[in-house]
Amino acid sequence: MKSAVEQLATYKSVHLNPKNIRTHFVGVPLIIWAAFLMLNFIPVNLLSLPDFYINVNVATAFAFGILVYYFILHKGLALGLTIFIIPVLITTSIAAQQGAGWLVAIAVFVIGWIIQFIGHEYEKAKPAFVDDLNQLLIGPFFLMAELYFMLGFGKQLEEEITPIARDKRRALEAKKRGSSE
């Protein structure tokens, strides 16, 4: 498995433009929320303890699995993502009980992706997941890292990933120039 530094550097290599990063702070949470809302509609309950108000469905199991992956990569960032995902699970569970939940999920999902692609127009680079589907999971992880960096945390991690990301970006641009000649 690639390290957190490798994963973040690859993702950052196509997310160096501040406008693109800002669009991702809107688009990625919308996509995550919509995806979890959709997962709530899968009629499988893995565990139900009504006396304790515990209901583990596909959305909850997926969140748990992703968080385990994030904790393996980086405990501090995973803690932030855990704090983020709890309200997502609660609100999507409530939204799933509403009549037009599927329509809301689809609309929010599409809006989130439109915002993402607008960001990549600023970046002039294709999204990271185009070459590596695992990068879809790294998007939220990257945004949490960026938030930590903005708040003054994880400076060593930022100093590790940024030069690697820039080198990867130069290589991508050189490859693009070479293939267009």
C-alpha positions, 0 to 999 in steps of 0.5 A: 500500500502506498504511504500517506505521503505518496498518496497525498503527493499524487493527489496534490500534483493535480491540485496546486491551483488555489482556486481548484482547491477551493472548489474541492472544499465545496465539491468533495463534501457534496459528493461525499454527502450524496454518496452516503445518502445513496448508500443509505438506500441499499436495503441491508442492515448489518446490525440493528440494536434498536434499544441503543439506537444503533443501526449499522447499514451499508453507509455505516459499514462503508464509513467504518472501512474507509476510516480504517484505511485513513487511520492506517495512512495517517492517524491525525488526518483520520481523526479529523475525517472521523469528526467530519463523517459522523454528521454526514452519517447522521444527516444522510440517515435522516435525509434517506427517510424523506420522500425525495431522498434519491432525487436530492442525492442525485442532484447534490452528486451532480452539482458536486461533480460540476464544481469539481470539474470547474476547479480542474478548468482552473488547474488545467489538469485532469482529476487524479482519479482518471489515472488511479481510481484509489484517488477518489478515496484520497480526495477527502484525505487531501482536503483534511490535510489542506485544512490541517496545513491552513490551521498550522498543523502538519507542516512537516507533512506539507513540506514532504508532499509539496516538492514531490507533487510539484515534481510529479506535475512537471513530469505530467506536463512534460509528458503532455507536451511530448505527446502533443508534438 
